[in-house]
Amino acid sequence: MSAFNKLFAVLSTFQARVERKDEEGVTAIEYALMAGGIALIIAAALLVLGPKINGLFNGISL
């Protein structure tokens, strides 16, 4: 095996390991972004609908 083939094999193995680690990190970041987005949507919905729901329950209690 030539020196070039050995170097190519080492670089290919290193690249495969780096790609595998990158995918795991990206997945965790994607989950965090999705959770943050869902939290923002829930907070916005509560700000918009909160007074209406409060008024509805106050009307029922009378």
Phi and psi in degrees as GROMACS dihedral restraints (atoms count N, CA, C in turn):
[ dihedral_restraints ]
;  ai    aj    ak    al  type     phi  dphi    fc
    3     4     5     6     1   -78.0    20    10
    4     5     6     7     1   165.9    20    10
    6     7     8     9     1   -63.7    20    10
    7     8     9    10     1   -35.1    20    10
    9    10    11    12     1   -64.9    20    10
   10    11    12    13     1   -42.8    20    10
   12    13    14    15     1   -64.2    20    10
   13    14    15    16     1   -39.5    20    10
   15    16    17    18     1   -63.9    20    10
   16    17    18    19     1   -45.1    20    10
   18    19    20    21     1   -62.5    20    10
   19    20    21    22     1   -41.9    20    10
   21    22    23    24     1   -62.7    20    10
   22    23    24    25     1   -40.7    20    10
   24    25    26    27     1   -64.9    20    10
   25    26    27    28     1   -41.8    20    10
   27    28    29    30     1   -65.3    20    10
   28    29    30    31     1   -44.9    20    10
   30    31    32    33     1   -64.9    20    10
   31    32    33    34     1   -38.0    20    10
   33    34    35    36     1   -64.5    20    10
   34    35    36    37     1   -41.4    20    10
   36    37    38    39     1   -65.5    20    10
   37    38    39    40     1   -43.6    20    10
   39    40    41    42     1   -62.3    20    10
   40    41    42    43     1   -43.1    20    10
   42    43    44    45     1   -63.8    20    10
   43    44    45    46     1   -40.1    20    10
   45    46    47    48     1   -63.8    20    10
   46    47    48    49     1   -39.7    20    10
   48    49    50    51     1   -68.1    20    10
   49    50    51    52     1   -41.5    20    10
   51    52    53    54     1   -65.8    20    10
   52    53    54    55     1   -42.8    20    10
   54    55    56    57     1   -62.9    20    10
   55    56    57    58     1   -38.9    20    10
   57    58    59    60     1   -65.4    20    10
   58    59    60    61     1   -41.9    20    10
   60    61    62    63     1   -68.9    20    10
   61    62    63    64     1   -37.0    20    10
   63    64    65    66     1   -64.1    20    10
   64    65    66    67     1   -39.4    20    10
   66    67    68    69     1   -64.2    20    10
   67    68    69    70     1   -38.3    20    10
   69    70    71    72     1   -66.8    20    10
   70    71    72    73     1   -40.8    20    10
   72    73    74    75     1   -66.8    20    10
   73    74    75    76     1   -41.2    20    10
   75    76    77    78     1   -64.6    20    10
   76    77    78    79     1   -37.8    20    10
   78    79    80    81     1   -62.4    20    10
   79    80    81    82     1   -43.7    20    10
   81    82    83    84     1   -63.8    20    10
   82    83    84    85     1   -39.7    20    10
   84    85    86    87     1   -66.7    20    10
   85    86    87    88     1   -40.1    20    10
   87    88    89    90     1   -63.6    20    10
   88    89    90    91     1   -41.9    20    10
   90    91    92    93     1   -63.3    20    10
   91    92    93    94     1   -39.9    20    10
   93    94    95    96     1   -65.2    20    10
   94    95    96    97     1   -41.1    20    10
   96    97    98    99     1   -65.8    20    10
   97    98    99   100     1   -39.7    20    10
   99   100   101   102     1   -65.3    20    10
  100   101   102   103     1   -43.0    20    10
  102   103   104   105     1   -63.8    20    10
  103   104   105   106     1   -40.9    20    10
  105   106   107   108     1   -64.8    20    10
  106   107   108   109     1   -40.4    20    10
  108   109   110   111     1   -64.8    20    10
  109   110   111   112     1   -42.2    20    10
  111   112   113   114     1   -64.0    20    10
  112   113   114   115     1   -41.2    20    10
  114   115   116   117     1   -62.3    20    10
  115   116   117   118     1   -40.2    20    10
  117   118   119   120     1   -65.1    20    10
  118   119   120   121     1   -39.4    20    10
  120   121   122   123     1   -64.9    20    10
  121   122   123   124     1   -42.6    20    10
  123   124   125   126     1   -64.5    20    10
  124   125   126   127     1   -43.0    20    10
  126   127   128   129     1   -63.7    20    10
  127   128   129   130     1   -42.0    20    10
  129   130   131   132     1   -65.1    20    10
  130   131   132   133     1   -40.6    20    10
  132   133   134   135     1   -64.4    20    10
  133   134   135   136     1   -39.4    20    10
  135   136   137   138     1   -67.5    20    10
  136   137   138   139     1   -36.9    20    10
  138   139   140   141     1   -66.4    20    10
  139   140   141   142     1   -38.9    20    10
  141   142   143   144     1   -77.9    20    10
  142   143   144   145     1   -46.4    20    10
  144   145   146   147     1   -91.1    20    10
  145   146   147   148     1   -14.0    20    10
  147   148   149   150     1   -55.0    20    10
  148   149   150   151     1   -52.2    20    10
  150   151   152   153     1   -62.8    20    10
  151   152   153   154     1   -36.3    20    10
  153   154   155   156     1   -66.7    20    10
  154   155   156   157     1   -42.8    20    10
  156   157   158   159     1   -67.8    20    10
  157   158   159   160     1   -39.5    20    10
  159   160   161   162     1   -61.6    20    10
  160   161   162   163     1   -43.6    20    10
  162   163   164   165     1   -63.3    20    10
  163   164   165   166     1   -38.4    20    10
  165   166   167   168     1   -62.2    20    10
  166   167   168   169     1   -47.4    20    10
  168   169   170   171     1   -70.2    20    10
  169   170   171   172     1   -33.1    20    10
  171   172   173   174     1   -66.4    20    10
  172   173   174   175     1   -35.8    20    10
  174   175   176   177     1   -68.8    20    10
  175   176   177   178     1   -34.5    20    10
  177   178   179   180     1   -71.9    20    10
  178   179   180   181     1   -36.3    20    10
  180   181   182   183     1   -72.2    20    10
  181   182   183   184     1   -18.4    20    10
